[in-house]
Amino acid sequence: MTGQGSVTADSLRTVLDSVLAQPAYAWQERRNPLGFMREWLDALNAWLAALHDAHPVAFLVLLLALTAVLIAILTHFGYLIWRALRARPQPPGSRIASAGLGRDEAWHLAAFQRSMAEGRWAEAMAERFAALVLALGRRAALRPDRSKTPAEYAAEARLDPAGRSALARLVEELYLRLFGGAPCTADDVRRFDAAAGALGGHAAPS
């Protein structure tokens, strides 16, 4: 019985070995694509540990230098974020709306004339609108505010119906020339100037 059991076990082992030797059962170890990083970090840790044991002063100097580099990188990164936030584009019209708050009406009319003389038609239109905002503010037809856009001025202006309609058309043309990419000529600005000058007579009585 013992001999027969041994033969049976050997036969079974032989069959299993022949089956497992087939290519379908071949064991292949998959390589980790990030394994090289782990190997590099292990080597770096080993080198730092050896440096710490053999040269403590050099290890301390290296540690301080790496800390300084890290602080410089973080400082530069913070500076770039600050510049990006500071340079955020303003919503359409806000630049024009706030331009009239730091200067008086006469200054913007003079800037309008200079821009016209130099052929900067779109800038001339913007300066003329800033002067118009201040002129209507002086007549209590609206309240100039840094946070308002031209469209908001058109919505709040205390003008008669004809004046409100004319101001809305001026704002539409302003947006079209400055932000819509439409061409702007000297004749366009002269018509804009004439329409803006006529708006003062449309202020609604308080």
Backbone bond lengths (Angstrom), bond angles and torsions (degrees), N, CA, C in turn:
res aa  C-N    CA-C-N  psi(-1)  N-CA   C-N-CA  omega(-1)  CA-C   N-CA-C  phi
1 M - - - 1.458 - - 1.520 111.35 -
2 T 1.333 113.49 -36.89 1.464 116.11 -177.81 1.512 110.80 -67.22
3 G 1.310 115.93 -41.62 1.462 118.36 -179.91 1.492 111.94 -65.97
4 Q 1.330 117.47 -38.47 1.466 120.24 179.74 1.515 110.87 -66.54
5 G 1.353 117.65 -38.23 1.475 120.30 178.19 1.507 111.76 -66.25
6 S 1.343 116.90 -36.38 1.464 119.88 178.97 1.516 110.67 -66.52
7 V 1.341 116.11 -40.95 1.469 119.20 179.38 1.513 110.52 -64.18
8 T 1.337 115.92 -40.53 1.468 119.17 -179.78 1.526 111.35 -63.80
9 A 1.327 116.60 -41.84 1.477 119.92 179.30 1.511 111.51 -65.49
10 D 1.348 115.80 -40.55 1.467 118.55 179.08 1.527 110.99 -65.90
11 S 1.331 115.77 -38.40 1.468 119.08 179.05 1.528 110.81 -65.07
12 L 1.328 115.45 -41.58 1.469 118.97 179.14 1.519 111.36 -64.48
13 R 1.353 116.44 -39.84 1.458 120.02 178.84 1.520 110.94 -64.95
14 T 1.317 114.92 -38.45 1.468 119.55 179.62 1.525 110.95 -64.07
15 V 1.334 115.50 -42.95 1.473 119.88 179.03 1.519 110.51 -63.79
16 L 1.343 116.53 -45.46 1.473 119.58 -179.98 1.519 111.61 -62.65
17 D 1.336 116.64 -42.05 1.470 119.62 178.96 1.522 111.29 -62.38
18 S 1.334 116.50 -39.50 1.467 118.70 -179.78 1.524 111.63 -68.60
19 V 1.334 115.97 -35.55 1.472 118.95 178.71 1.521 110.60 -69.94
20 L 1.325 116.96 -47.10 1.466 120.85 -178.06 1.516 112.56 -69.03
21 A 1.321 117.21 -17.75 1.470 120.12 178.39 1.512 112.70 -78.56
22 Q 1.330 117.21 -10.23 1.460 119.99 179.57 1.535 110.74 -68.29
23 P 1.363 117.96 152.11 1.483 121.14 -177.36 1.520 113.95 -58.12
24 A 1.313 117.52 -29.88 1.472 119.61 -178.71 1.521 112.28 -63.46
25 Y 1.351 115.63 -24.62 1.468 119.13 -178.54 1.526 112.42 -105.31
26 A 1.300 115.45 11.95 1.470 118.92 179.98 1.521 109.54 -69.09
27 W 1.298 117.62 132.16 1.457 123.44 -177.81 1.521 109.62 -89.65
28 Q 1.332 116.04 122.70 1.457 121.12 177.75 1.525 109.10 -124.15
29 E 1.283 115.65 123.34 1.461 120.50 -179.21 1.531 109.12 -80.27
30 R 1.312 114.77 124.99 1.464 119.94 179.32 1.517 110.73 -78.42
31 R 1.323 114.15 134.85 1.462 119.37 -178.43 1.525 109.56 -87.02
32 N 1.307 115.49 129.35 1.464 120.88 177.54 1.523 109.16 -71.59
33 P 1.363 119.00 122.25 1.478 119.33 -178.21 1.518 113.24 -62.66
34 L 1.321 116.83 -22.39 1.469 120.11 178.41 1.520 111.75 -101.56
35 G 1.316 115.99 12.48 1.461 118.69 -178.10 1.513 112.90 -63.21
36 F 1.342 116.48 -33.78 1.464 118.94 -178.96 1.529 111.06 -63.02
37 M 1.337 116.73 -32.37 1.462 119.09 178.61 1.529 110.43 -67.80
38 R 1.334 115.51 -40.70 1.457 118.47 178.30 1.520 110.68 -64.28
39 E 1.346 116.43 -41.33 1.455 119.73 177.62 1.526 111.34 -63.05
40 W 1.340 115.74 -39.86 1.465 119.83 179.55 1.521 111.20 -66.08
41 L 1.344 116.42 -41.97 1.462 119.93 178.92 1.524 111.44 -66.54
42 D 1.321 116.38 -38.78 1.464 118.98 177.34 1.524 110.61 -62.73
43 A 1.341 115.67 -42.36 1.466 119.35 178.91 1.525 110.88 -65.16
44 L 1.338 116.17 -38.78 1.462 119.72 179.10 1.529 111.28 -65.91
45 N 1.329 116.50 -43.13 1.468 119.53 178.00 1.524 111.46 -62.25
46 A 1.331 115.32 -40.28 1.459 118.57 178.67 1.519 111.13 -64.51
47 W 1.354 115.51 -40.28 1.472 118.53 179.43 1.525 111.78 -65.99
48 L 1.348 116.20 -41.70 1.462 119.62 178.84 1.523 111.31 -64.91
49 A 1.338 116.27 -39.38 1.462 119.08 178.46 1.524 110.76 -64.11
50 A 1.328 115.77 -40.60 1.467 119.15 178.62 1.533 110.52 -66.81
51 L 1.336 116.79 -40.28 1.456 120.13 177.92 1.525 111.16 -63.54
52 H 1.329 116.82 -40.93 1.468 120.83 179.40 1.521 111.18 -62.56
53 D 1.327 115.59 -39.00 1.467 118.70 -178.95 1.514 112.26 -75.12
54 A 1.341 116.71 -38.15 1.470 119.51 -174.62 1.524 112.38 -87.11
55 H 1.344 117.16 -36.98 1.475 120.34 -175.82 1.530 109.08 -137.69
56 P 1.320 119.50 80.31 1.472 122.01 -177.07 1.535 113.11 -59.48
57 V 1.342 116.32 -37.32 1.473 119.02 -178.42 1.528 110.19 -67.52
58 A 1.335 116.69 -44.65 1.464 119.63 178.75 1.528 110.90 -63.32
59 F 1.334 116.32 -36.98 1.467 119.69 177.32 1.523 110.85 -62.93
60 L 1.330 117.70 -41.73 1.460 121.24 179.16 1.522 111.37 -65.22
61 V 1.346 116.65 -42.36 1.470 120.64 178.60 1.528 110.18 -62.00
62 L 1.324 117.06 -43.33 1.458 120.87 178.95 1.529 110.93 -63.16
63 L 1.320 116.84 -41.13 1.458 121.01 179.84 1.531 111.02 -63.39
64 L 1.326 117.40 -42.19 1.466 120.71 178.66 1.530 111.09 -66.15
65 A 1.334 116.52 -38.54 1.472 119.82 179.35 1.521 110.87 -65.43
66 L 1.319 117.32 -43.81 1.465 120.10 178.44 1.522 111.66 -64.44
67 T 1.330 117.08 -36.76 1.466 120.50 176.71 1.521 111.22 -63.76
68 A 1.337 116.32 -42.09 1.463 120.33 178.69 1.530 111.02 -63.51
69 V 1.338 116.99 -40.58 1.462 120.56 178.43 1.525 110.81 -63.84
70 L 1.338 117.11 -42.08 1.455 120.81 179.15 1.531 110.98 -62.95
71 I 1.335 117.04 -42.34 1.466 120.44 178.70 1.529 110.50 -63.49
72 A 1.343 116.97 -40.52 1.471 120.29 178.83 1.526 111.17 -63.76
73 I 1.335 117.03 -41.04 1.470 120.21 179.50 1.523 110.58 -64.30
74 L 1.335 116.98 -45.61 1.459 120.18 -179.45 1.529 111.26 -64.67
75 T 1.352 116.53 -38.63 1.463 119.85 178.05 1.524 110.97 -63.82
76 H 1.328 116.65 -44.08 1.466 120.10 178.96 1.526 111.23 -64.28
77 F 1.323 116.34 -40.00 1.465 120.34 178.32 1.525 110.82 -62.32
78 G 1.337 116.59 -43.39 1.461 119.88 177.27 1.519 112.48 -63.37
79 Y 1.348 116.37 -37.52 1.471 120.11 178.30 1.524 110.88 -64.56
80 L 1.344 117.50 -39.92 1.465 120.60 178.92 1.526 110.95 -64.77
81 I 1.336 116.56 -39.96 1.467 119.51 177.89 1.520 110.41 -64.48
82 W 1.335 116.97 -42.30 1.463 120.85 179.21 1.523 111.09 -61.53
83 R 1.337 117.53 -42.26 1.466 120.43 178.21 1.513 111.56 -64.95
84 A 1.342 116.44 -40.19 1.466 119.47 -179.52 1.520 111.29 -64.82
85 L 1.341 116.74 -41.26 1.459 119.78 179.34 1.522 111.21 -69.67
86 R 1.324 116.30 -36.27 1.461 119.80 -179.50 1.525 111.64 -67.35
87 A 1.339 116.27 -30.52 1.469 120.75 -176.42 1.513 112.96 -94.97
88 R 1.333 117.78 16.39 1.457 119.48 179.04 1.525 111.02 -58.09
89 P 1.329 118.13 133.82 1.471 119.72 178.82 1.514 111.37 -65.91
90 Q 1.308 116.23 139.43 1.452 121.49 177.60 1.518 109.77 -79.15
91 P 1.308 118.31 153.25 1.466 119.65 177.76 1.515 110.27 -63.92
92 P 1.351 117.04 152.82 1.462 120.13 -177.71 1.518 112.44 -52.26
93 G 1.324 115.14 129.71 1.454 120.76 175.39 1.507 114.74 93.66
94 S 1.342 118.37 -19.59 1.461 118.47 -176.60 1.524 110.80 -68.13
95 R 1.349 117.38 -32.87 1.459 119.57 178.60 1.525 110.66 -63.67
96 I 1.322 116.75 -39.15 1.455 120.02 -179.76 1.524 110.55 -72.01
97 A 1.322 116.03 -40.21 1.452 119.60 -177.20 1.517 111.42 -63.67
98 S 1.333 116.74 -36.84 1.461 119.03 -177.90 1.518 112.45 -86.06
99 A 1.349 116.90 -14.30 1.462 118.50 -176.31 1.514 112.13 -64.69
100 G 1.346 117.96 -30.03 1.454 120.00 -176.42 1.509 114.20 -83.33
101 L 1.334 118.28 -2.86 1.453 119.28 -175.04 1.517 113.26 -84.61
102 G 1.325 116.94 -27.35 1.456 118.83 -177.76 1.514 113.80 -91.97
103 R 1.314 119.17 -6.72 1.468 123.83 -178.11 1.524 108.89 -129.77
104 D 1.334 115.90 166.76 1.456 118.08 177.56 1.535 110.07 -96.56
105 E 1.312 114.71 175.09 1.458 120.11 -175.72 1.524 111.56 -61.54
106 A 1.337 117.61 -41.17 1.461 120.53 -178.57 1.528 111.27 -62.53
107 W 1.324 116.24 -38.46 1.469 119.31 -179.63 1.530 110.45 -62.45
108 H 1.323 116.88 -44.38 1.460 119.79 -178.64 1.524 111.89 -70.45
109 L 1.326 117.40 -32.02 1.460 118.78 175.15 1.527 110.23 -66.44
110 A 1.337 116.37 -39.10 1.466 119.34 176.60 1.527 110.82 -65.83
111 A 1.348 117.23 -40.43 1.464 120.35 176.72 1.523 110.90 -64.03
112 F 1.315 116.10 -35.57 1.460 120.67 176.18 1.527 110.58 -61.04
113 Q 1.318 116.87 -45.58 1.459 120.62 179.36 1.525 111.64 -65.03
114 R 1.333 117.76 -39.44 1.464 120.50 178.76 1.535 110.55 -64.19
115 S 1.319 116.31 -43.97 1.471 119.67 179.66 1.520 111.09 -63.49
116 M 1.335 116.63 -37.85 1.461 120.00 177.22 1.521 110.54 -64.04
117 A 1.313 116.66 -44.12 1.461 120.46 -178.56 1.529 111.55 -64.62
118 E 1.325 117.27 -30.35 1.465 121.49 -178.59 1.521 112.75 -92.83
119 G 1.350 116.72 0.89 1.449 119.60 177.52 1.514 115.14 76.63
120 R 1.321 117.24 19.28 1.471 120.85 177.91 1.527 107.42 -95.81
121 W 1.323 115.90 81.09 1.458 121.39 -168.50 1.533 112.23 -67.39
122 A 1.328 117.61 -44.84 1.466 119.18 -178.12 1.526 111.19 -64.10
123 E 1.324 117.31 -40.39 1.464 120.49 177.48 1.524 110.70 -65.53
124 A 1.323 115.93 -37.89 1.457 119.45 178.19 1.530 110.72 -62.05
125 M 1.341 116.46 -40.17 1.465 119.74 178.18 1.529 111.11 -63.74
126 A 1.327 116.78 -39.29 1.463 120.57 179.37 1.530 110.87 -65.46
127 E 1.327 116.59 -41.96 1.471 119.84 179.20 1.532 110.66 -66.01
128 R 1.335 116.10 -37.40 1.465 118.33 179.84 1.519 111.07 -67.73
129 F 1.318 117.52 -35.22 1.450 118.89 177.50 1.524 110.81 -69.16
130 A 1.340 117.55 -38.07 1.468 119.94 177.06 1.523 110.31 -60.81
131 A 1.334 116.99 -42.09 1.468 120.09 177.74 1.523 110.45 -64.23
132 L 1.332 117.46 -37.85 1.458 121.05 178.73 1.527 111.14 -63.99
133 V 1.324 117.41 -41.54 1.464 120.64 178.51 1.526 110.20 -59.52
134 L 1.325 117.13 -43.91 1.464 120.19 179.93 1.520 111.56 -68.33
135 A 1.344 117.03 -37.22 1.456 119.94 178.80 1.531 110.64 -64.69
136 L 1.316 117.46 -43.51 1.461 120.43 178.25 1.525 111.06 -69.43
137 G 1.329 116.47 -32.00 1.461 118.89 175.27 1.518 111.26 -66.34
138 R 1.323 116.28 -37.97 1.470 119.70 178.09 1.524 111.27 -64.81
139 R 1.323 117.25 -28.66 1.462 121.21 178.21 1.534 112.28 -91.37
140 A 1.328 116.15 8.37 1.466 122.75 179.52 1.528 111.86 61.78
141 A 1.345 116.18 25.00 1.459 119.33 177.53 1.526 111.67 -83.22
142 L 1.323 116.43 -18.93 1.462 121.80 175.19 1.524 108.05 -159.72
143 R 1.325 116.43 172.12 1.463 120.73 -178.82 1.526 109.02 -119.45
144 P 1.347 117.35 106.06 1.474 119.11 178.74 1.524 110.63 -59.51
145 D 1.323 115.10 136.49 1.456 120.46 -178.80 1.522 108.08 -150.61
146 R 1.330 116.46 140.14 1.461 121.40 -175.72 1.529 112.44 -61.87
147 S 1.309 117.61 -27.96 1.459 119.98 -174.69 1.528 113.22 -87.82
148 K 1.319 118.58 -3.80 1.467 120.82 -175.59 1.523 111.67 -91.70
149 T 1.313 114.80 151.55 1.463 121.72 174.61 1.527 108.89 -104.00
150 P 1.329 118.19 165.32 1.469 120.16 176.74 1.522 112.81 -55.00
151 A 1.333 117.21 -38.13 1.463 119.35 179.05 1.530 111.45 -62.89
152 E 1.325 117.12 -35.75 1.464 120.19 178.03 1.530 110.94 -69.57
153 Y 1.327 116.71 -36.09 1.466 119.35 175.29 1.526 110.36 -62.10
154 A 1.327 116.39 -42.48 1.468 119.91 -179.93 1.520 111.02 -63.19
155 A 1.330 117.06 -34.04 1.461 120.50 -177.97 1.527 112.11 -74.89
156 E 1.332 117.40 -30.83 1.468 119.61 -174.39 1.522 113.82 -99.57
157 A 1.326 118.07 -11.79 1.469 121.01 -172.26 1.528 111.54 -58.44
158 R 1.324 116.00 132.74 1.466 121.84 177.80 1.531 108.49 -91.09
159 L 1.329 113.80 78.20 1.462 121.75 179.15 1.526 108.47 -121.75
160 D 1.333 115.40 164.42 1.464 117.64 174.19 1.528 108.29 -71.08
161 P 1.321 118.26 168.73 1.479 119.95 -175.99 1.519 113.89 -53.57
162 A 1.333 117.06 -40.70 1.472 119.13 179.93 1.525 110.69 -66.10
163 G 1.339 116.13 -38.65 1.457 120.10 179.38 1.520 112.06 -67.60
164 R 1.321 117.31 -40.65 1.463 120.22 178.93 1.529 110.63 -64.33
165 S 1.308 116.04 -39.33 1.459 119.66 178.23 1.528 110.96 -65.85
166 A 1.352 116.20 -41.18 1.466 119.80 179.34 1.521 111.20 -65.66
167 L 1.343 117.87 -41.09 1.456 120.89 178.90 1.528 110.91 -65.04
168 A 1.327 116.78 -39.71 1.463 119.83 177.59 1.523 111.14 -61.23
169 R 1.341 116.73 -38.43 1.471 119.52 178.70 1.529 110.72 -67.88
170 L 1.332 116.97 -37.70 1.465 119.86 177.81 1.526 110.82 -63.99
171 V 1.325 117.18 -43.10 1.465 120.64 179.46 1.524 110.35 -63.83
172 E 1.324 116.26 -40.88 1.468 119.94 178.86 1.522 110.79 -62.35
173 E 1.321 116.45 -43.47 1.460 119.67 179.15 1.521 111.11 -67.13
174 L 1.336 116.98 -38.22 1.464 121.03 178.60 1.523 110.60 -59.99
175 Y 1.330 117.18 -48.56 1.457 120.72 178.25 1.527 111.22 -61.85
176 L 1.328 115.98 -40.09 1.461 120.58 -177.36 1.522 110.86 -63.49
177 R 1.344 117.38 -42.71 1.463 120.76 -177.00 1.523 112.24 -76.95
178 L 1.322 116.84 -39.89 1.464 119.87 -173.19 1.518 113.26 -86.17
179 F 1.328 117.54 -36.93 1.458 120.37 -173.08 1.520 113.21 -118.64
180 G 1.317 117.62 -17.81 1.457 119.86 -177.77 1.512 114.29 -90.94
181 G 1.330 117.38 -5.18 1.455 120.36 178.42 1.513 114.64 80.50
182 A 1.337 117.87 7.54 1.464 119.64 179.09 1.526 109.90 -73.25
183 P 1.341 118.35 143.80 1.464 120.02 179.28 1.527 110.96 -65.17
184 C 1.308 114.78 148.35 1.466 121.26 -178.68 1.528 108.25 -126.03
185 T 1.320 116.56 124.74 1.460 121.08 -178.27 1.518 110.02 -115.50
186 A 1.336 115.21 173.08 1.456 120.18 178.62 1.524 110.67 -63.38
187 D 1.330 117.95 -38.28 1.465 121.07 178.74 1.524 111.08 -64.30
188 D 1.338 116.36 -37.73 1.468 119.29 177.18 1.522 110.73 -60.42
189 V 1.321 116.22 -44.40 1.465 120.16 -177.64 1.534 110.29 -69.17
190 R 1.323 118.01 -37.21 1.467 119.66 178.79 1.525 111.03 -64.67
191 R 1.315 116.83 -41.04 1.467 118.98 176.07 1.525 110.99 -64.68
192 F 1.317 116.25 -39.39 1.463 120.81 177.77 1.526 110.30 -62.07
193 D 1.333 116.01 -43.24 1.463 121.40 179.96 1.530 110.68 -62.65
194 A 1.334 116.78 -44.64 1.470 120.13 -179.30 1.522 111.02 -63.91
195 A 1.330 117.61 -41.85 1.465 120.85 179.61 1.527 111.06 -67.12
196 A 1.345 116.36 -38.28 1.464 119.01 178.39 1.508 111.50 -66.73
197 G 1.356 116.69 -39.10 1.448 119.24 179.24 1.504 113.73 -65.93
198 A 1.340 117.20 -26.94 1.465 120.76 -179.06 1.530 112.89 -82.34
199 L 1.322 117.97 -11.25 1.456 120.03 -175.03 1.529 113.04 -71.77
200 G 1.336 116.36 -23.95 1.466 118.43 -178.36 1.517 113.07 -59.28
201 G 1.306 117.72 -30.19 1.466 120.71 -179.07 1.513 113.24 -79.64
202 H 1.319 118.13 -0.77 1.468 121.04 -178.44 1.523 112.60 -104.57
203 A 1.325 116.99 8.26 1.465 119.09 -179.63 1.531 109.43 -64.78
204 A 1.320 115.82 131.23 1.455 119.88 -179.51 1.522 109.54 -73.26
205 P 1.331 117.99 142.83 1.472 119.28 178.50 1.510 111.28 -63.18
206 S 1.327 116.56 140.06 1.472 120.86 -179.63 1.522 110.79 -79.23
